[in-house]
Amino acid sequence: MSAKRGYAEAESSIANKKPLPYATYEEAHQALQTLKRTSICDEVQEHEERALATVDAANSASTVMRQMGIRVSAQLCAHPETDAGRVGKALVQALKTSKASVCCEIYMALISIFEVKDQFIKALDADTLKQLSMAVHRDLANSQHHVRGAALAMLMHIADDALDIVRRFTTDAHAKVRQAALAAIQQAQMQGTRLPLEIYDDCVAATKDTTEQVRLLAADLVWAVASAHSEHIVDDTRLIDDAFIRVCDMVNDGAVRVRQRACIVLGRFRTVDAQYLAQTLSKQLMSHMKRVQRGPARGYAGRNSGVRSSHTSSTATTAAASSSGPAIPTPTGDANVGDLRILDSGAAGAFVHALEDEFQEVRDAAIESILELSSGSHEFAARAVDFLVDMFNDSSDRVRVRAIRALTALGARSPIRATTEQLSIAESAMRDSNSSVRCRMYEFLAHVSVPDTAALLSLIQAFKTNLEAYSGDLPGIFAAISSLGRRHGHLIGAPTVRSLLGISELYLSREPRIDDTLYAASVVLLVNAKKAHRSAIAAALPDFVFEHLPYLQDKYPGSLPSDIVELVPTRLSFVRRMLDRPEPDLAIDNLVRDDSVHQATAAFETMCIQIQKAFKNEPGSDSSSSSVLQQSASSVMAMEESEPQHKAVARYAELIALVLQAQDIIRSDGSLLYRELTSLAARIMYGSYSLEARTLGLHIGCCRALGYLRIFAHAIWLISHSALSHTTQVKAKMHEEFHTRISLYTGSKQQQQGQQLVELTDLSATDTADQPDELIKFIRNFKALEFMPQSRCQYATASVELATQARRSQQKFNHLFPLSLQINAQMCWAMRRDRVLVTVTLPTQKICAMRPPPAAFKPMRALHWSLEWHSVPLSLPLGSGEPASVALSMALLHPVDVSWSDLFIIDGLLVPASYDVSNYYKGVAKRSQFARITVSDPVSVTVNPIEFRPPASAHTRA
C-alpha cells in the first residue's frame, strides 16, 4: 500500500507540476554526489526545485531531510545556472517555521553561500534582508547555545554595527557561544576592521576562560586590539605593554595549544618596552626596575641539564616559593595578591618557562618568537643568546635545529661574542649524529667571535675531529674555518701558527702531506686573516706552506681569499704566478662562449642571405625557399649567444616563411586549401602582433613592416571565405574593415616606399568584395618590407613558478569554494605593468585571463617586475571527480588594428555563412580591442576534487 501511495503522490505531483521533495536520506545524499559530476542545466534546475521543496516541508518527521535539502541548496549555489537569490529567499522564509537544528543548518548554509558568491547578498531584496535580520536578532536570545552561536556568525555578514552586539556575548554562559563571539570579532579584524578599545577588557577576561578554544582566540585578539591602540595608557602602562604581559601570563597555561599560541603571539609585539622584554628571560621580578628575589626555590639553575620540567611541577614550585619567600614591595595603585604585583609577575620568566616546556611545539614557538623580538632590541638579542645555546642540549632534533637557525640569523646581523661555556656546549653539539644539526652548527659558528686564543684552538681542534669522523662535512667546515680566520686574525701569532702546523722551534720539521685535510684546515684558517694581520702570520709560515697554496686553491675553491697572492713573499715568484693565473674553468668557458658567439653571428648572416633570396624570388622560382628560411631562423633562435635584435629578425624570418607557404598555395594550379590558408593567416597575424608587443625598441620602419604583413594575412583570410556564401551586407562589412586596415598605412605618403605604396593605393581604390581577383593578384605579388631593428632592442619574457607545496602535491579543492593558487613570476622587459595578465587553461581547455592586483608587482630594475600573487582565484567547473590539470602562464595585452576581424583571424575562425549584419554590430561591441600575447611557457598544476562535506549538523555541533 505504501508503494502505491508513493506512486500516486508522484503522479499527482507530476500532474500539478509541483516538485517532488527528497523522500529518503540516501536519495538526498545521491543528489549531492550527482551535483559534483554534472554540468547539465536541466538536472541542476531539477535538483534545485526538489531541494527547495524539501526545505519547505513542515512535518515534524522531516527534520533530517530538511537539513539534507538545505545542504543540497548550498551546493547548488556554487553552480552558475542557479538563482542564488531565489535559494536564499527560500532559506530565509524557512527560518520562520523551523526547529532549532534546522535554523542552525540554514545559517551555516547562508554563510557558506556568502563566502562562495560575493554578490549573493546583493541578490536578496530588502524584505528578505529585513526578515533575515529579524530572525537573527530573535535567535540571539534563544535558549539553545548552538542557535545563538550560528546567529552570531550570521550577524557578521548582514549587520554594520555587529561588533557592539557580538561583544555582549563574550561573557555568555555557554563556552560555545563565547567562542563564536570571539571568532566573529577575529573575522572582522582579519577583514580590516579596526577593533574598538572597549573590546580589550573582554578579551583579557577571555584569556582566563575555562575553555581552551576561547583562550586560543583571546590570545590573538589581545594582541590585535593592543596593536590598534598601542599608546593608550592603562594604569600608568601602555596598552601594548599591558597586552604583552597578559600574553606572557598565558605561557603558564595548563593547555599545550594555549601555551604554543601564546608563544607565537609574543613574537608579534615589536614595540614593547625593553624592561618587559628583559623580564621574560629572568625568573626574578622587577619592582621599579630593581630585581627582587622571590626565594631560593625560584632561582634558575641547571639550564644545561636538558630536562624539561612539566607545567604541573613548575606551578607547584611557584606556589611553594611564593609562600616561603620574602615580601615584595609593590608600587601604589596596583592590585595586590599576596604582596605580588600582578602585571610584573606575568612577564617574569615567560620565555624561560616556554623553553623548559615538556612539549617541543611550545619550545619551537618560543624560539621563533625570541628571534622575531631580537630584531628590534639588541639588548634582548644579547641576553637571548645564552638561552638559545642551552637549547643545543634539547632532546628533540627539530628543536635543536631551530635554535641553531635562530642563532645563525642573530649572528648574521651582528657577530655573537660567545663565552667559553657556550663554546663548550657548541663543540659537544658538533658531534651530533644528525647531519642537519651538524651542518646548521657550522653555519652558526661562522658568525661566532671567540674570547681568546685557547678557545680558538679548541674550536679548530673540534672541527678537525669532525673532519676525521664525517668527511662529507668538509665544505661546511672549511666555510666556517674561513670565516673564523677573517674574524680572529688578531688572536693568531707565531706560537699559534707553530701549534696549528706542528712546527718546532728547536728541530727541523717534516713537511706535511699536501693532501692532508687536517693540515689544509689549519692553512685555511691562517691565510684568511685580514690584511692588517697578514704580515705577522706570513713571517711565521714556512716556505712549503706557500708552495702548497696553488694546489689548495684548486682543490678547495672558495676557501682561500681572492687576494691570496699578496700573502706570498716576492722571492717565491713562481708561486705568485701560479696563484695569479686565470682559472682554468673560466678560461675554457670564455673559449666556449667566444665560439658560440662566432657560430651565432655566422648563422645570422646565413639567415640574412636567405631573407634576401626570399625577397628576390620570382613566382614559382624556388618552392623550397620557405623551409630553408625557416630552418635558418630556427638555428638562430636556438643559440643562446644570439643578440636580441638577431632573434627578432629570426622571428620575422619565420613569418616570411609562412608568407611564402601561403603564396605557394595561391599559385598552385589545384583547388585552394581554404582551411590551410586560415591557419596560415592566424599564425602570421598572431606572430606579427606578438613580435610587435614583445620587442622593445622597434623603430617606425619595423612597425610598418609588421603592419604590412597583417594586411597580407587579412587578404588571405578573405580569400579563404570564397567557399562560403555570405550575404551582401556581411561581405561588405568584412571588406570594409580590410580597407580600414589599408588606410592605416596609406594615410601618409612617407609610410611606404616604391612599389608597395602603389599596390596598396590601387588595392584601397578597388572594390575587393566584387573583384576577388585583385586580392589574389596582391597576394601573388606580395613582397615583405625590410625589417632590421636597432641594436638596443629587447624581447619581453616571463618565467612562472609555483609554491613548493603546489609543485610537490596535488591541490585539493571543493567546488563550493574557488581554488586559490600561489604564483611567483619574473617579468622582463614589460613596458606597461597594467597590461600584464595571468592566463589559466582549465581542464575544459577554456582560457581565463585575470589581471593581477597592482600590489602584487615588485620592481626589480628598469622594466623588470617580480609578481608574487598569493591567491589566484580559480573557479573550476563541476568535474568528473578525477584529478585534472590546469596550466598557468603570463600574457601581455596589445592593441589590435581592427578589433572584429583581427580576433577572428587570430583564433583561426571563419565568419559563419549564417552571419548577418546585426550579429556584426553585436560582435564589434563584444570584441576586445586588445589581443592576448603569451610571453611564458605554461606551468601545469594537478588539481584533485575532494568529496563535498557540508557544514556539520546541529546535533553534531551541540
Stockholm file with secondary structure:
# STOCKHOLM 1.0

chainA/1-958         MSAKRGYAEAESSIANKKPLPYATYEEAHQALQTLKRTSICDEVQEHEERALATVDAANSASTVMRQMGIRVSAQLCAHPETDAGRVGKALVQALKTSKASVCCEIYMALISIFEVKDQFIKALDADTLKQLSMAVHRDLANSQHHVRGAALAMLMHIADDALDIVRRFTTDAHAKVRQAALAAIQQAQMQGTRLPLEIYDDCVAATKDTTEQVRLLAADLVWAVASAHSEHIVDDTRLIDDAFIRVCDMVNDGAVRVRQRACIVLGRFRTVDAQYLAQTLSKQLMSHMKRVQRGPARGYAGRNSGVRSSHTSSTATTAAASSSGPAIPTPTGDANVGDLRILDSGAAGAFVHALEDEFQEVRDAAIESILELSSGSHEFAARAVDFLVDMFNDSSDRVRVRAIRALTALGARSPIRATTEQLSIAESAMRDSNSSVRCRMYEFLAHVSVPDTAALLSLIQAFKTNLEAYSGDLPGIFAAISSLGRRHGHLIGAPTVRSLLGISELYLSREPRIDDTLYAASVVLLVNAKKAHRSAIAAALPDFVFEHLPYLQDKYPGSLPSDIVELVPTRLSFVRRMLDRPEPDLAIDNLVRDDSVHQATAAFETMCIQIQKAFKNEPGSDSSSSSVLQQSASSVMAMEESEPQHKAVARYAELIALVLQAQDIIRSDGSLLYRELTSLAARIMYGSYSLEARTLGLHIGCCRALGYLRIFAHAIWLISHSALSHTTQVKAKMHEEFHTRISLYTGSKQQQQGQQLVELTDLSATDTADQPDELIKFIRNFKALEFMPQSRCQYATASVELATQARRSQQKFNHLFPLSLQINAQMCWAMRRDRVLVTVTLPTQKICAMRPPPAAFKPMRALHWSLEWHSVPLSLPLGSGEPASVALSMALLHPVDVSWSDLFIIDGLLVPASYDVSNYYKGVAKRSQFARITVSDPVSVTVNPIEFRPPASAHTRA
#=GR chainA/1-958 SS CHHHHHHHHHHHHHHTTCCCCCCSHHHHHHHHHHHTTCCCHHHHHHHHHHHHHHHTCCCGGGHHHHHHHHHHHHHHTTSTTSCHHHHHHHHHHHTTTCCHHHHHHHHHHHHHHHHHCTTHHHHSCHHHHHHHHHHHHHHTTCSSHHHHHHHHHHHHHHCTTHHHHHHGGGGCSSHHHHHHHHHHHHHHHHTTCCCCTTHHHHHHHHTTCSSHHHHHHHHHHHHHHHHHTTTCEETTEEHHHHHHHHHHHGGGCSSHHHHHHHHHHHTTCCSCCHHHHHHTTCSSEEETTEEECCCGGGCCCCGGGCCCCCHHHHHHHHHHHHHHSCCCCCCTTSCBSSSCBHHHHHHTTHHHHHHTCSSHHHHHHHHHHHHHHHTTCHHHHHHHHHHHHHGGGCSCHHHHHHHHHHHHHHHHHSCEECCHHHHHHHHHHTTCSCHHHHHHHHHHHTTEECSSHHHHHHHHHHHHHHHHHCGGGHHHHHHHHHHHHHHCGGGCCHHHHHHHHTCCSSSCCCCCCTTCHHHHHHHHHHHTSCHHHHHHHHHHSCHHHHHHHHHHHHHSTTTSCTTGGGGSCTTCHHHHHHHHSCCHHHHHHHHHHHHHHHHHHHHHHHHHHHHHHHHHCCTTSCTTHHHHHHHHHHHHHHCTTSCHHHHHHHHHHHHHHHHHHHHHHHHSSSCCCHHHHHHHHHHHHHHHHHHHHHEETCCHHHHHHHHHHHHHHHHHHHHTTTTSCCCHHHHHHHHHHHHHHHHHHHSSTTSSCTHHHHHHHHHHTSCTTTCHHHHHHHHHTCCCCCCCCCTTCEECEEEEEECHHHHHSCEEECTTSCEEEEEEEEEESCSCGGGEEEEEECTTSCEEEECCCGGGEEEEETTEEEEEEEEEEECCCCCCSSCEEEEEEEEEEEECSSHHHHHHHHTTCCCCTTCCHHHHHHHHHHSCSEEEEECSCCEEEEEEECCCCCCCCHHHHC
#=GC SS_cons         CHHHHHHHHHHHHHHTTCCCCCCSHHHHHHHHHHHTTCCCHHHHHHHHHHHHHHHTCCCGGGHHHHHHHHHHHHHHTTSTTSCHHHHHHHHHHHTTTCCHHHHHHHHHHHHHHHHHCTTHHHHSCHHHHHHHHHHHHHHTTCSSHHHHHHHHHHHHHHCTTHHHHHHGGGGCSSHHHHHHHHHHHHHHHHTTCCCCTTHHHHHHHHTTCSSHHHHHHHHHHHHHHHHHTTTCEETTEEHHHHHHHHHHHGGGCSSHHHHHHHHHHHTTCCSCCHHHHHHTTCSSEEETTEEECCCGGGCCCCGGGCCCCCHHHHHHHHHHHHHHSCCCCCCTTSCBSSSCBHHHHHHTTHHHHHHTCSSHHHHHHHHHHHHHHHTTCHHHHHHHHHHHHHGGGCSCHHHHHHHHHHHHHHHHHSCEECCHHHHHHHHHHTTCSCHHHHHHHHHHHTTEECSSHHHHHHHHHHHHHHHHHCGGGHHHHHHHHHHHHHHCGGGCCHHHHHHHHTCCSSSCCCCCCTTCHHHHHHHHHHHTSCHHHHHHHHHHSCHHHHHHHHHHHHHSTTTSCTTGGGGSCTTCHHHHHHHHSCCHHHHHHHHHHHHHHHHHHHHHHHHHHHHHHHHHCCTTSCTTHHHHHHHHHHHHHHCTTSCHHHHHHHHHHHHHHHHHHHHHHHHSSSCCCHHHHHHHHHHHHHHHHHHHHHEETCCHHHHHHHHHHHHHHHHHHHHTTTTSCCCHHHHHHHHHHHHHHHHHHHSSTTSSCTHHHHHHHHHHTSCTTTCHHHHHHHHHTCCCCCCCCCTTCEECEEEEEECHHHHHSCEEECTTSCEEEEEEEEEESCSCGGGEEEEEECTTSCEEEECCCGGGEEEEETTEEEEEEEEEEECCCCCCSSCEEEEEEEEEEEECSSHHHHHHHHTTCCCCTTCCHHHHHHHHHHSCSEEEEECSCCEEEEEEECCCCCCCCHHHHC
//
